Amino acid sequence: MTFDTGEKKFLQRTFVVSAAFLGMLAFAGASRASAESYDGCQRRIAKADHRLHEAVEHHGWDSRPADRARHELHEAREHCWHERHRWWDEDGHRWHSERDWDEHDHDRH
């Protein structure tokens, strides 16, 4: 099968444009997934932090619901740390790139 010069250039251009378009689609999907993952981590930690504050308010610092909520907050932080090597500090409203959370940060009144 032989192509004249015009057909060859057309096929090459079509291939280059198609590859560029597919590349853009691949990168657009990856960044959105990454952002959703960070948002998911932030929401998960924020909810766990809120549940801890609610449990303490309703049941006291040393209650079983507060202990359970502390454990859930720890699990949420660990999940984000293992997934993204970052964790959300709900009280400070910022991301941390060090695994420097204090397991007893909510034990203080």
N, C-alpha and C positions, 0 to 999 in steps of 0.2 A: 504494500500500500504506500503510495507516494503522495506527498502533499506539496502544493506549490507554496511559495514564500508567504503569500497572503494568508493562506489557511493555517500555516504553521504559527505565524505571529498571533493570529486570532486564538488558536488553541492555547498558546503559551500565556497570553493575557488572561484568558478565561481561567486557566489553572491558577495563576498568581492571584487574581481577584478572589477566586473561590477559597484558596488557602488563607488569604488575609481575613476574609469574612468569617471563616470557621475559627480562626485564631482569636478574633475579637469576641466571638460568642463564648468560647471556652474561658477566656479571661474574665469576661463579665459575670459568668456564672460562678467562678471561683471567688471573686471578691464579695459577691452577695452572700455566698454560703459562709464565708469567714465573718462578715459583719453580723449575720444572723446568729452565728455561734457565740460571738462576743455579747450580743444583746441577750441571748439565752442565758449565758453565764451571769450576766449582770442581773437579770430578772430573777434567776434562781437564788442567788445570794441575797438579793433585796427581800424576796419573799421569806426566806429562812430567817433573816435578821428581824423582819417584822413579826414573824411568828414567835421568835424568842422574846421580843419586847412585850408582846401580848401575853404570852405565858407567864412572864415575870410579873406583869401588872395584875393579872387575874389570880395567879396561884402562888406567887412568892418566889424568891431567889432559889431556894433549896427544894422546890417542888419537883415532882416527877415530870410534869409537862415541861417545865423549864429545862430540865436535864435532857429530855428528848429533843427539845428545840435547839439546845446547844449542840447536840450531836448532829442534827440536820444541818445546822450552819457550818459545822466542821466538814461534813460530807460535801456540801455545796462548794466550799472553798477548795477542798481537795480535788473535786471533779474539775473545776476550772483550771486549777494549777496543772493537773496532769494533761488536760486537753490543750491548754493554751500557754502555760507557764506565766499566767497572769491571774490575778484575782481582784475582785471588786470590793472596795471598802465602802460599804453603804453609809457608815457614819461620817467618813471623810469625803465621800462622793468623788473617789478617784480610783484609778487602776494602780495596782502594785505589780512590779515585775520581779520582786523578791518574795520568797516564801517567808515573809516576816510577820504573819498574823499572830496575834496573841490569843491563845486558846481561852484565856480568862478575861478578854477585853470587855465582856459584858457582865462580869462579876462585880464590877465596881458600880456603886450607886451614882 
